[in-house]
């Protein structure tokens, strides 16, 4: 029984059937599992695979299969394919589908294992015949193993890309695509670990847009988003490749940089940023001018990332209190002022209930007539 070209071609029919069955199953995984037309196609593909596999086994003299059984399988395949094409739900299968990835169940893993191992086992148990027959069988096994390997590699790469995308969404701002507070904290903490050994000074510029709420109130949030993207682009154009530009809040940006401790890079950068804001931003509503207040804090590695961000934020409020459109350097006295202000505010909230407030009336006298004109209440 020689191995003819027709017999070689017949051996590839089950492989092609498996490919068709996998393609149809992709629609099932994509969320179309409730469509009757899809189930008809899956049934047709399964019957065609079964028929071709039995035909191949009979052709290889590995099994005795009646011809009428094969005819019934192939006839049922053609009827199911026609029925699926005529069913009204077939139209929905032509629409784009969103693939949903789920963990494989034990049953699905078992079926995949059987589909992979069955041809290998059959090939191993079949007696050796001619060299061409052995080459064809070995080639089919190699194709199956390569398909499995390609699937594993693809799955691993897809998972790696998904993890990378998830990581980027967690560490970057969705609107401007700038790093967010989480990545800023990680980066500053890493710089802090290397600061002492490399004589580095970590500087943060905390940038807050002045009267940004008026932009949203007057033109709407869409124009406000345009302005934020424009600010992000300008800030990114003012820094070096190793510096970090972040958006950590609505209209709050932070520039983080590490430089030699004897340089004044942070101050010069703050001045350049203020100069950049003097140029109008070209938005969909026209030219818009907005200023910024900047707080600058520096550390040689002894201050934690969150504490350094807090200090830069404190210095920014000093710049706002000085009239806005300016930058201010942080010093420890600012921290003391904030602490005293918070202590006083908290004490005042319970002072009335605790009887700690007393009112005194200061008389106001008209010097011309020497008459009492009123009182000033002093608490």
RASULZI-V768779 format. One record per residue. N is the residue number from 1. SS is DSSP state (helix for helix, strand for strand, loop for the rest). Layout:
# RASULZI-V768779
n: <N & N>
ss: <SS & SS>
This chain:
# RASULZI-V768779
n: <1 & 2 & 3 & 4 & 5 & 6 & 7 & 8 & 9 & 10 & 11 & 12 & 13 & 14 & 15 & 16 & 17 & 18 & 19 & 20 & 21 & 22 & 23 & 24 & 25 & 26 & 27 & 28 & 29 & 30 & 31 & 32 & 33 & 34 & 35 & 36 & 37 & 38 & 39 & 40 & 41 & 42 & 43 & 44 & 45 & 46 & 47 & 48 & 49 & 50 & 51 & 52 & 53 & 54 & 55 & 56 & 57 & 58 & 59 & 60 & 61 & 62 & 63 & 64 & 65 & 66 & 67 & 68 & 69 & 70 & 71 & 72 & 73 & 74 & 75 & 76 & 77 & 78 & 79 & 80 & 81 & 82 & 83 & 84 & 85 & 86 & 87 & 88 & 89 & 90 & 91 & 92 & 93 & 94 & 95 & 96 & 97 & 98 & 99 & 100 & 101 & 102 & 103 & 104 & 105 & 106 & 107 & 108 & 109 & 110 & 111 & 112 & 113 & 114 & 115 & 116 & 117 & 118 & 119 & 120 & 121 & 122 & 123 & 124 & 125 & 126 & 127 & 128 & 129 & 130 & 131 & 132 & 133 & 134 & 135 & 136 & 137 & 138 & 139 & 140 & 141 & 142 & 143 & 144 & 145 & 146 & 147 & 148 & 149 & 150 & 151 & 152 & 153 & 154 & 155 & 156 & 157 & 158 & 159 & 160 & 161 & 162 & 163 & 164 & 165 & 166 & 167 & 168 & 169 & 170 & 171 & 172 & 173 & 174 & 175 & 176 & 177 & 178 & 179 & 180 & 181 & 182 & 183 & 184 & 185 & 186 & 187 & 188 & 189 & 190 & 191 & 192 & 193 & 194 & 195 & 196 & 197 & 198 & 199 & 200 & 201 & 202 & 203 & 204 & 205 & 206 & 207 & 208 & 209 & 210 & 211 & 212 & 213 & 214 & 215 & 216 & 217 & 218 & 219 & 220 & 221 & 222 & 223 & 224 & 225 & 226 & 227 & 228 & 229 & 230 & 231 & 232 & 233 & 234 & 235 & 236 & 237 & 238 & 239 & 240 & 241 & 242 & 243 & 244 & 245 & 246 & 247 & 248 & 249 & 250 & 251 & 252 & 253 & 254 & 255 & 256 & 257 & 258 & 259 & 260 & 261 & 262 & 263 & 264 & 265 & 266 & 267 & 268 & 269 & 270 & 271 & 272 & 273 & 274 & 275 & 276 & 277 & 278 & 279 & 280 & 281 & 282 & 283 & 284 & 285 & 286 & 287 & 288 & 289 & 290 & 291 & 292 & 293 & 294 & 295 & 296 & 297 & 298 & 299 & 300 & 301 & 302 & 303 & 304 & 305 & 306 & 307 & 308 & 309 & 310 & 311 & 312 & 313 & 314 & 315 & 316 & 317 & 318 & 319 & 320 & 321 & 322 & 323 & 324 & 325 & 326 & 327 & 328 & 329 & 330 & 331 & 332 & 333 & 334 & 335 & 336 & 337 & 338 & 339 & 340 & 341 & 342 & 343 & 344 & 345 & 346 & 347 & 348 & 349 & 350 & 351 & 352 & 353 & 354 & 355 & 356 & 357 & 358 & 359 & 360 & 361 & 362 & 363 & 364 & 365 & 366 & 367 & 368 & 369 & 370 & 371 & 372 & 373 & 374 & 375 & 376 & 377 & 378 & 379>
ss: <loop & loop & loop & loop & helix & helix & helix & helix & helix & helix & helix & helix & helix & helix & helix & helix & helix & helix & helix & helix & helix & helix & helix & helix & helix & helix & helix & helix & helix & helix & helix & helix & loop & loop & loop & helix & helix & helix & helix & helix & helix & helix & helix & helix & helix & helix & helix & helix & helix & helix & helix & helix & helix & helix & helix & helix & helix & helix & helix & loop & loop & loop & loop & loop & loop & loop & helix & helix & helix & helix & helix & helix & helix & helix & helix & helix & helix & helix & helix & helix & helix & helix & helix & helix & helix & helix & loop & loop & loop & helix & helix & helix & helix & loop & loop & loop & loop & loop & loop & loop & loop & loop & loop & loop & loop & helix & helix & helix & helix & helix & helix & helix & helix & helix & helix & helix & helix & helix & helix & helix & helix & helix & helix & helix & helix & loop & loop & loop & loop & loop & helix & helix & helix & helix & helix & helix & helix & helix & helix & helix & helix & helix & helix & helix & helix & helix & helix & helix & helix & helix & helix & helix & helix & helix & helix & helix & helix & helix & helix & helix & helix & helix & helix & helix & helix & helix & helix & helix & helix & helix & helix & strand & loop & loop & loop & loop & loop & loop & strand & loop & helix & helix & helix & helix & helix & helix & helix & helix & helix & helix & helix & helix & helix & helix & helix & helix & helix & helix & loop & strand & strand & strand & strand & strand & strand & strand & strand & strand & strand & loop & loop & helix & helix & helix & helix & helix & helix & helix & helix & loop & helix & helix & helix & helix & helix & helix & helix & helix & helix & helix & helix & helix & helix & helix & helix & helix & loop & loop & loop & loop & loop & loop & loop & strand & strand & strand & strand & loop & loop & loop & loop & strand & strand & strand & strand & strand & strand & strand & strand & strand & loop & loop & loop & loop & helix & helix & helix & helix & helix & helix & helix & helix & helix & helix & helix & helix & loop & loop & loop & loop & strand & strand & strand & loop & loop & strand & strand & strand & loop & loop & loop & strand & strand & strand & strand & strand & strand & strand & strand & loop & loop & loop & loop & loop & helix & helix & helix & helix & helix & helix & helix & helix & helix & helix & helix & helix & helix & helix & helix & helix & helix & loop & loop & loop & loop & loop & strand & strand & strand & loop & loop & helix & helix & helix & helix & helix & helix & helix & helix & helix & helix & helix & helix & helix & helix & helix & helix & helix & helix & loop & loop & loop & loop & loop & loop & loop & loop & loop & loop & strand & strand & strand & strand & strand & strand & strand & loop & loop & loop & loop & strand & strand & strand & strand & strand & strand & strand & strand & loop>
